[in-house]
Amino acid sequence: MALGSAAQGDDAHASDAFPAATSTTSANSDAAADDVQLIPEPSADDMAVFLKEEVDRKLVRGEDWYVISDRWFKELKGYTGFRSPSITNRSVRPGPIDNSEIIKKVTDDGVVFINQYEGCEYISRRGWILLKHWFGVKDNQPDIRRSIIGEGYMRIETNPLGLRLGLEMSPSQTVLKHISRSMHVRDLRRLMCQVFQKPFDEDGKHSRVWNYFQYTFYEVLKDNVVLDKLQLVNEQVVLLEFANDQGVFPRSENS
């Protein structure tokens, strides 16, 4: 169950107790806090107010939320009384955030996959930064960042999309990369140019991306389209094609 509801209500507003002014934190943190003020840990009751503010924030496409183990978050709820304000027998303050039971694997390039069958919760970027500041994270576990995706009905991406990147001239030689479905095709094209050390042209007149579905040149992907809107299959191939010296792409879109 996600902390942030997919229903779109009004934006939550931070209270005076939890200002959102600018500050800085360690550059080693995945969720850099350069726009979140780090404040002293509040009382358990004030922390419950803070949690409500971060839980009820409106989901905005492209923004980042963070994953927390349901087991650890239940300990936090027991300590703060969050969602159960009438509770009289509060539990002790929880230790460091422990996401070990929901981390399925971490790729060589640092992408974290979660076990979808273990309980987990989601919290806004600001909520994660402050919880991490107050409680720390056990065994230096990585942040689990996820993007908001969707059109109209917003949802939190469970795991990133794996795509095998290749060049149109040699489609059998690919590199697997994991990316968010919130990415635009233009940014995918930029990433592919970086991977293959090719020049990137912003307007897309000299390079383009093919959906190489089932090893067939299925369609050219338009730069302004978000990947979530495309029917891309996990670990399928996409290919980068370049125009010749005359500015003409060798392959016809009808091929």
C-alpha positions in Angstrom: 0.0 0.0 0.0 1.4 3.4 -1.0 1.7 6.2 1.4 0.7 8.7 -1.3 -2.8 8.1 -2.6 -3.1 8.2 -6.4 -6.3 10.3 -6.0 -5.5 13.8 -6.9 -6.6 16.3 -4.2 -5.2 19.7 -3.3 -1.5 20.1 -2.6 -0.5 19.6 1.0 1.2 22.7 2.6 4.1 22.5 5.0 3.4 23.8 8.5 5.6 26.3 10.3 7.0 23.5 12.3 8.4 21.9 9.1 9.7 24.7 6.8 10.8 23.9 3.3 13.6 26.4 3.0 16.9 25.7 1.3 19.8 23.8 2.9 22.5 21.3 2.0 23.5 17.8 3.0 26.1 15.2 2.0 26.8 14.8 -1.7 26.8 11.0 -1.1 23.1 11.0 -0.6 21.0 9.9 -3.6 18.2 12.3 -2.4 20.3 15.5 -2.3 18.7 17.9 0.2 19.9 21.1 -1.4 16.3 22.4 -1.4 15.1 20.9 1.8 15.9 22.4 5.2 17.3 19.9 7.6 15.7 20.5 11.0 16.1 18.8 14.5 14.0 15.8 15.1 10.5 16.8 16.4 8.4 15.2 19.1 6.5 12.0 18.2 3.2 14.0 18.0 4.7 16.6 15.7 6.3 13.9 13.6 2.8 12.5 13.1 1.7 15.9 11.7 4.8 15.9 9.4 4.0 12.4 8.1 0.5 13.4 7.2 1.8 16.4 5.3 4.2 14.2 3.3 1.8 11.3 2.8 -1.0 13.5 1.5 1.0 15.4 -1.1 -0.4 15.5 -4.6 1.3 13.1 -7.0 3.0 15.1 -9.8 4.2 13.3 -12.9 8.0 13.2 -13.1 8.6 13.9 -9.4 10.5 11.4 -7.2 9.1 9.5 -4.2 10.9 7.0 -2.1 10.2 3.4 -0.9 10.3 2.4 2.7 9.8 -1.1 4.2 6.3 -1.6 5.5 7.7 -3.3 8.6 9.9 -0.3 9.6 7.1 2.1 8.8 4.7 0.2 11.1 7.3 0.8 13.9 7.3 4.5 13.1 3.5 4.6 13.2 3.5 2.9 16.5 5.9 5.4 17.9 4.2 8.6 16.5 0.5 7.5 16.6 0.3 8.3 12.9 -3.1 7.2 11.6 -4.0 6.1 15.1 -4.1 9.3 17.2 -6.1 7.7 20.0 -3.5 5.0 20.7 -2.3 5.2 24.3 0.3 2.4 24.4 3.0 3.9 22.1 6.0 1.8 21.0 9.6 2.9 21.4 11.4 5.1 18.9 12.4 2.9 15.9 16.1 2.4 15.0 17.6 3.2 11.6 15.5 2.7 8.5 15.9 -0.9 7.3 14.8 -1.7 3.7 16.8 -5.0 3.5 13.7 -7.2 3.2 12.3 -5.3 0.2 15.6 -4.8 -1.8 15.6 -7.6 -4.4 18.9 -6.6 -6.2 21.1 -3.7 -7.0 22.6 -3.5 -10.5 26.2 -2.6 -11.3 25.1 0.9 -12.2 23.3 1.4 -8.8 19.7 0.7 -9.9 17.7 -0.7 -7.0 15.0 -3.3 -7.7 12.4 -4.1 -5.0 10.5 -7.2 -4.2 6.9 -6.4 -5.2 5.5 -9.1 -3.0 6.9 -7.7 0.3 5.1 -4.8 2.0 6.3 -1.4 1.2 5.3 2.2 1.6 6.0 5.4 -0.4 6.8 8.8 0.8 7.7 12.1 -0.8 11.3 13.2 -1.5 11.1 15.8 1.3 9.7 13.2 3.7 12.4 10.7 2.9 15.2 13.2 3.3 14.0 14.3 6.8 13.3 10.7 7.9 16.8 9.7 6.8 18.2 12.7 8.6 16.5 11.8 11.9 16.8 8.0 11.9 19.6 7.2 9.5 19.7 4.1 7.3 20.9 0.6 8.4 24.1 -0.7 6.8 24.4 2.2 4.4 21.6 0.8 2.3 20.9 2.7 -0.9 18.0 5.1 -1.4 15.1 3.5 -3.4 13.9 6.3 -5.6 10.8 6.0 -7.8 9.2 8.4 -10.3 5.5 9.4 -10.6 4.2 8.2 -13.9 0.8 8.2 -15.7 -1.6 10.5 -17.5 -4.6 11.8 -15.5 -4.4 8.9 -13.0 -1.0 9.2 -11.4 0.9 6.2 -9.9 4.3 5.4 -8.5 6.6 3.4 -10.7 7.3 0.0 -9.0 10.5 -0.9 -10.8 12.5 0.8 -13.6 12.2 -0.3 -17.3 15.1 -2.3 -18.7 15.9 -1.5 -22.3 18.7 -3.0 -24.5 20.3 -0.1 -26.3 21.9 -0.7 -29.7 22.9 1.0 -33.0 20.8 0.6 -36.1 23.9 -0.6 -38.0 24.6 -3.4 -35.5 21.3 -4.4 -33.8 22.7 -7.6 -32.2 25.2 -5.7 -30.0 23.3 -4.1 -27.1 23.9 -2.6 -23.7 21.2 -3.1 -21.0 20.2 0.0 -19.1 17.5 0.6 -16.5 15.6 3.8 -16.8 12.4 5.4 -15.5 9.2 5.4 -17.6 8.9 9.1 -16.9 11.8 9.8 -19.3 11.0 11.4 -22.7 12.3 9.7 -25.8 14.6 12.8 -26.4 16.3 12.0 -23.1 16.5 8.3 -24.0 18.2 9.4 -27.3 20.6 11.6 -25.3 21.5 8.6 -23.1 22.0 6.4 -26.1 24.4 9.0 -27.7 26.3 9.0 -24.4 26.5 5.3 -24.2 27.8 4.9 -27.7 29.9 8.1 -27.6 28.1 9.7 -30.5 27.2 13.4 -30.9 23.8 14.4 -29.7 21.6 16.8 -31.7 18.9 18.5 -29.7 16.4 18.8 -32.6 16.6 15.2 -33.6 17.3 16.0 -37.3 20.4 13.8 -37.4 19.6 11.0 -34.9 16.4 9.1 -34.0 15.3 6.0 -31.9 13.7 2.9 -33.3 11.4 0.6 -31.4 13.0 -2.7 -32.4 10.2 -4.9 -31.1 10.7 -8.6 -31.6 13.8 -7.8 -33.7 11.7 -5.9 -36.3 12.0 -2.2 -37.1 8.6 -1.5 -35.7 8.4 2.3 -35.4 10.4 5.5 -34.9 9.8 6.9 -31.4 9.0 10.6 -31.3 11.2 12.8 -29.1 8.4 14.5 -27.2 6.7 11.3 -26.1 7.0 9.9 -22.5 8.2 6.3 -22.4 5.2 5.4 -20.1 2.9 6.1 -23.1 4.7 3.6 -25.3 4.1 -0.1 -25.3 7.7 -1.0 -24.6 8.4 -4.5 -23.2 11.0 -5.0 -20.4 14.5 -5.8 -21.8 13.4 -5.3 -25.4 15.8 -3.6 -27.9 15.7 0.0 -29.0 18.1 1.2 -31.7 19.8 4.5 -32.4 20.0 5.6 -36.1 22.0 8.5 -37.6 21.4 10.4 -40.8 24.0 10.4 -43.5 26.0 13.5 -44.7 23.0 14.6 -46.7 20.8 14.6 -43.6 18.9 11.6 -44.8 18.2 8.5 -42.6 19.2 5.3 -44.4 16.2 3.3 -43.2 12.7 4.1 -44.3 10.0 4.4 -41.6 7.9 2.0 -43.7 10.5 -0.7 -43.6 
